[in-house]
Amino acid sequence: MKLALPLLALLALSSCKFKAVVSTGTELKGEGITFQVPDETSSSSSGSGGIEFNGESVKAKTDGKTLTVDGKDYGALKAGDVVNLREKGKVLVNGAERSPVTP
């Protein structure tokens, strides 16, 4: 509890939005992007900086411009894109499978 109070104070003083959620399968929205996430125990955050999802089988984040899944760059995103992370081992953007970008 002693740690929670300073953390809450810090969040209250910051100007950015932050939301932490434990979910069992849902859609997350931020920066014009939608993540369709697997039905598993997970945590997520969203706000003015984008979306971050940390699940048992996949970790993904976006700032609204680029997509990173399990530490790999999956290329550009734009407002209105839907990222489906529900099928293990696959990343779908607007229904089309994406592979990691090669450097």
Contacts in CASP RR format, 6 or more apart in sequence:
PFRMAT RR
TARGET T0000
AUTHOR 0000-0000-0000
METHOD contacts of the structure
MODEL  1
MKLALPLLALLALSSCKFKAVVSTGTELKGEGITFQVPDETSSSSSGSGG
IEFNGESVKAKTDGKTLTVDGKDYGALKAGDVVNLREKGKVLVNGAERSP
VTP
11 18 0 8 1.000
16 47 0 8 1.000
16 48 0 8 1.000
16 49 0 8 1.000
17 46 0 8 1.000
17 47 0 8 1.000
17 48 0 8 1.000
18 45 0 8 1.000
18 47 0 8 1.000
19 44 0 8 1.000
19 45 0 8 1.000
19 46 0 8 1.000
19 47 0 8 1.000
20 43 0 8 1.000
20 44 0 8 1.000
20 45 0 8 1.000
21 43 0 8 1.000
21 44 0 8 1.000
21 45 0 8 1.000
22 41 0 8 1.000
22 42 0 8 1.000
22 43 0 8 1.000
23 37 0 8 1.000
23 42 0 8 1.000
23 44 0 8 1.000
24 39 0 8 1.000
24 40 0 8 1.000
24 41 0 8 1.000
24 42 0 8 1.000
25 37 0 8 1.000
25 38 0 8 1.000
25 39 0 8 1.000
25 40 0 8 1.000
25 42 0 8 1.000
26 37 0 8 1.000
27 34 0 8 1.000
27 35 0 8 1.000
27 36 0 8 1.000
27 37 0 8 1.000
28 34 0 8 1.000
28 35 0 8 1.000
28 37 0 8 1.000
28 44 0 8 1.000
28 46 0 8 1.000
28 51 0 8 1.000
28 53 0 8 1.000
29 35 0 8 1.000
29 46 0 8 1.000
29 51 0 8 1.000
30 46 0 8 1.000
30 47 0 8 1.000
30 49 0 8 1.000
30 50 0 8 1.000
30 51 0 8 1.000
30 64 0 8 1.000
31 47 0 8 1.000
31 48 0 8 1.000
31 49 0 8 1.000
31 50 0 8 1.000
31 51 0 8 1.000
31 62 0 8 1.000
31 63 0 8 1.000
31 64 0 8 1.000
31 65 0 8 1.000
31 79 0 8 1.000
32 64 0 8 1.000
32 79 0 8 1.000
32 80 0 8 1.000
32 81 0 8 1.000
33 50 0 8 1.000
33 51 0 8 1.000
33 62 0 8 1.000
33 64 0 8 1.000
33 77 0 8 1.000
33 79 0 8 1.000
33 80 0 8 1.000
33 81 0 8 1.000
33 82 0 8 1.000
33 83 0 8 1.000
34 80 0 8 1.000
34 81 0 8 1.000
34 82 0 8 1.000
34 83 0 8 1.000
35 44 0 8 1.000
35 51 0 8 1.000
35 53 0 8 1.000
35 60 0 8 1.000
35 62 0 8 1.000
35 83 0 8 1.000
35 85 0 8 1.000
36 82 0 8 1.000
36 83 0 8 1.000
36 84 0 8 1.000
36 85 0 8 1.000
36 86 0 8 1.000
37 44 0 8 1.000
37 53 0 8 1.000
37 55 0 8 1.000
37 58 0 8 1.000
37 85 0 8 1.000
37 86 0 8 1.000
38 55 0 8 1.000
38 56 0 8 1.000
38 57 0 8 1.000
38 58 0 8 1.000
38 85 0 8 1.000
38 86 0 8 1.000
38 88 0 8 1.000
39 86 0 8 1.000
40 55 0 8 1.000
40 56 0 8 1.000
40 57 0 8 1.000
41 55 0 8 1.000
41 56 0 8 1.000
42 53 0 8 1.000
42 54 0 8 1.000
42 55 0 8 1.000
42 56 0 8 1.000
43 53 0 8 1.000
43 54 0 8 1.000
43 55 0 8 1.000
44 51 0 8 1.000
44 52 0 8 1.000
44 53 0 8 1.000
44 54 0 8 1.000
45 51 0 8 1.000
45 52 0 8 1.000
46 52 0 8 1.000
49 63 0 8 1.000
49 64 0 8 1.000
50 61 0 8 1.000
50 62 0 8 1.000
50 63 0 8 1.000
50 64 0 8 1.000
51 60 0 8 1.000
51 61 0 8 1.000
51 62 0 8 1.000
51 64 0 8 1.000
52 60 0 8 1.000
52 61 0 8 1.000
53 59 0 8 1.000
53 60 0 8 1.000
53 61 0 8 1.000
53 85 0 8 1.000
57 88 0 8 1.000
58 69 0 8 1.000
58 70 0 8 1.000
58 85 0 8 1.000
58 88 0 8 1.000
58 89 0 8 1.000
59 69 0 8 1.000
59 70 0 8 1.000
59 71 0 8 1.000
60 67 0 8 1.000
60 68 0 8 1.000
60 69 0 8 1.000
60 70 0 8 1.000
60 83 0 8 1.000
60 85 0 8 1.000
60 91 0 8 1.000
61 67 0 8 1.000
61 68 0 8 1.000
62 68 0 8 1.000
62 77 0 8 1.000
62 83 0 8 1.000
64 77 0 8 1.000
64 79 0 8 1.000
65 76 0 8 1.000
65 77 0 8 1.000
65 78 0 8 1.000
66 73 0 8 1.000
66 74 0 8 1.000
66 75 0 8 1.000
66 76 0 8 1.000
66 77 0 8 1.000
67 73 0 8 1.000
67 74 0 8 1.000
67 75 0 8 1.000
67 76 0 8 1.000
67 77 0 8 1.000
67 83 0 8 1.000
67 91 0 8 1.000
67 93 0 8 1.000
67 98 0 8 1.000
68 74 0 8 1.000
69 85 0 8 1.000
69 91 0 8 1.000
69 100 0 8 1.000
72 100 0 8 1.000
72 101 0 8 1.000
73 100 0 8 1.000
73 101 0 8 1.000
74 91 0 8 1.000
74 93 0 8 1.000
74 98 0 8 1.000
74 99 0 8 1.000
74 100 0 8 1.000
74 101 0 8 1.000
75 98 0 8 1.000
75 101 0 8 1.000
77 83 0 8 1.000
77 93 0 8 1.000
81 93 0 8 1.000
81 94 0 8 1.000
82 93 0 8 1.000
82 94 0 8 1.000
82 95 0 8 1.000
83 91 0 8 1.000
83 92 0 8 1.000
83 93 0 8 1.000
84 90 0 8 1.000
84 91 0 8 1.000
84 92 0 8 1.000
84 93 0 8 1.000
84 95 0 8 1.000
85 91 0 8 1.000
90 97 0 8 1.000
91 97 0 8 1.000
91 98 0 8 1.000
91 99 0 8 1.000
92 98 0 8 1.000
END
